[in-house]
Structures are given as C-alpha cells and as structure tokens.
Amino acid sequence: LTWIDDVLGLTSSQPTDLSSCEYDIRVMDSPSDLRNLIFDCNKSNNRSRLLAGYCWPWLSRNDPTVVDIEFPQTDFSMKWNLTSDGSGWMIAPNSVHEVGCIHTCQGLEGDYFGVIIGPDLAVEDGVLVGSPENRASHDKSLQGFKSALKANETEAQAKADRLIRNTYRTLMTRGMLGTFIYCTDPAVAAVIRSSLASSGYEGALADRTA
C-alpha cells in the first residue's frame, strides 16, 4: 500500500523496501497477456477479475452486441461489467469475461486482479499524473469538470488529477494475493517498473514466471 501511494504520487514518502515482499506484482506487456493470466488465476476458486480505468465509452449499454474495450492488433475485446451482476460482480460465474471499473469494484476484494491503466494516467517530469481529458465523457465522477475549468482551471485540474490517481489506488488494491498491470502508455509502465526495481522488488520484470 505504501509503494502504491508513492508510485501514484499520493504521498511523498521515502522509497518503499519491497525486497522481501511476497505479494505478486507484475507489469504486463500486452492486454491479452494480462487477461490470460487472470483467467488462469481464476480457474481454481473464481476469485480473480479484470479492472480498468474509466477511459472507454460504455457502448454496450445501448447495444449489447458491441464490445467496450478493444486493443488494435491484439485479441483483447471485452465489455464493461456495469449492469449484469450488480453487487454480485465478484462472484458471478461469468464476470471474469467482463471488465470492472471504479464504480463496480469498491469494497470488493479477491485473490488476483488485473488492472488496465488507461490514457487518463500519464507521465510528466518523470512522475505519474492524471489526464482527465482522456477519461470517458460520461464518467459521472468527473461530472462538471469542464465547467469547473472555466471557473478555476488550476483548482479543477488538481481535483481531477487526484481523483484519477485515487481511482487507480482503489483498482490496484483489490487483490489480496497479487496485482497485475497493463498500461496503454509505455511511459507509465516504465515508471512503474522503475519504481518496483528501485524498491528492490525481485519480480519487477514483465516476463516473471508464474
């Protein structure tokens, strides 16, 4: 938890020592690898799920035949889990084939979670910062952001930035045994890998064996 707060810029603490950490943290090179790893982890007890930052429109809300989250040149193609399971999302037998978000995972815990960090988290001067313009336009957590920008741009940007970083803190702390991460921005992945390495974590490489 201390490391996550540090890498997300929510605290200004000294680098965390993860040299003896038994928690499983991996930064994956592709969304397909992330999905497949979660599928494997979920086979034994149905306690692993996928999560993502709210950066993709909820298209399946109006057309259940379409998918919400796709990555070109990969076979990753999934829907948001925003209506079908409600509070039972974590135990629904087929929800591993859908992606949860901040609005469906708060208060829920499982064994392993795969987190897709979208373009609403970026790198500026070597640190992670929120990029609210890349959040899905219908995300109610940032409702009123454009109006707030006109009233006080500095204050609005700071509030949105912290909300985004807190969002990823929530997503990255649902897994009791491990958190696996895929970043749409390679620069974000590089910052996370560098932070893991500087903290002494031995499993910082993406190709760490299962």
N, C-alpha and C positions, 0 to 999 in steps of 0.2 A: 504493500500500500504506500509506503514511504517513497519507494522508487517510482511508482506511477505518478504520485503527486509531483515528484521532482521532474520527471521527463515531460509531463504536461505543463510544467511551469506554474503549478498551483501553489508551490512553496519555493522558498529559496534556501532549502537545507543543503548540507554538505552531501556529496555523492554517497549513495547507499551502498553498503557492502553486501553483495549478493553471492559471495564466493562459496558460502555453504548453503545456499538456497535450494530447497528440494522442489519448489514449485516449478511447474513446467511452463516456460515462456519460449515461444518461437515466433520468428518473423518469417513469413512465407513469401515465396517468390511469385505465386500466382493465386488467384481466387479459386481455381479448380483444386489446387493442392490443399488449400485451406478447407474447402468443402469436403474433400475426400477424407482428410484427417478427422474431421468432426464426425463424418459418417462411420468411420472405423471405431472411434471412441464411443459412439452411441450404441453400438451393437450389443454390448453386454448388459446395460441396465437402463437405456433410454433416458440418460441424464446429461446429454451434451447437445448444444444448439448453436446456430449461427445468428450473429447480430451485425448491424451496420449503422453507421451514421445516417441521419435522415437527409440524404443527398439525392435520392431518386424519387421521381413523382410516383404517386400511388395510382398507377394506370389501371390495375386490376379491380379497383373499386367500382369502375363503371363498365369494365369489360373483363369478365373472368377468364376469357380465353387468352389474354395477353399476359406477359411477364413484366415485372417491375425493374429488376436489376439484371442487366446483361453486361458482359465484358467482351468487346470485339476480339476476335482471334483466339477465343477460349470457348470451352463448352459450358461455361457458367451461365445459367439462365434460371432465375428463381423469382418467386413472388414474395411480397411482404406478407407477414402474418399480422394482420391488423383487425380482422373481423371474425375469422372462423372459430377460434378457440378461446378468446377472451382470457380470463384469469387462469384457465387450464392449459395455457400455451406450453408450459414447461413439461407437461405430462401427456399431452395429446400424442397419440402414436405416430402420426404422420407429420407433425410440425417441424421435424428435423429437415424436411424438404422445403421449408419456407424460412424467411429471414425475419427475425425480430428487430425491434428498434427501441429507442429510449422510452417510448410510450407503452411498450408491452413487456419490458423486462424488469422494471423497477420493483424491488422487493423479492425477486426470484433468484434462486441460486441453483447451480448444477455442478457436475464434475468438470467438464471442459467446455469452454466457449470459444468459438472462432469469431473474431471481430474484424469487420471490414471498415477501415478508416478511409472515408471518402475525401473529396476535394474541399470539404469545409474545414480541414486542418491542413495548414501549410507551414513552410519554414521561412523564417525571417531572421536574419542575422544569427543563424545557427540554432535558433530555438523554435519550438512549435507554437503557432498562433492560430487563432480562429479566423476563418474566411467566410463570414456569414452570407456573402453573395452567392456562394456555391451550395447553400442549403436548399432543399426543395421548397418551392414557393408557397406551398400550402401547409408547411410545418407551423403549427399554432404556437410552438414555444418561442418563435421569433416574430409572432404577430405584432404589427405596429413598428417594426424595425425601421422601415423607410420613413415613416412619419417622425420617428424619434431622431433619425439622422438629420432631418431638416431643422429640428428644434435645437439639438446639441450633438453635433457629429462625434466629438471626442467621447462624450459620455455614452452615446449609443453604441459606438464601436467597442468600447471597453466592456460594456454589459454583454453584448453579443459574443465577444471573444471569450469571456469567462464562461458563459453558458455552454458554448461549444466544447471547451476543454473539460468542463464538469460533466457534460454528456458522455464524453469518451472515458472519463474516470468511472462512471457508472457501468458502461459497457465492458470495460476491462477488469472489473472487479466482481463479475457474476460467477466466475469459475472457481470452485473450491480446490481443484487439483491442478488446473492449468488454463492458460490463455494463449491462444494462437492468433496472430495478427497478419492481415494483408493490408497494405497501403496502396491506394491508387496513385499516390505521388511517391516516386522512388526516393526523393529527398527526405520525405517524412520517415520512410523505412530506414534510411541511412542514419538519421538522428537517433531513432530508437535502438538500432543495432549498436551504434557508438556508445549510447548510454549504458546498454547492457554490458558491453565489453569493458567500459571504464569502471563499472561496478563489480567486476570480477566474475560475472556470471559465465559459467563454462558452456552453456548451451546457447550462446548468442547467435550462432550461425544458422541460416535458414535450413541447411541440409542436415541438421542434427538428427540422428537416428531415433526412431520411435522406441 
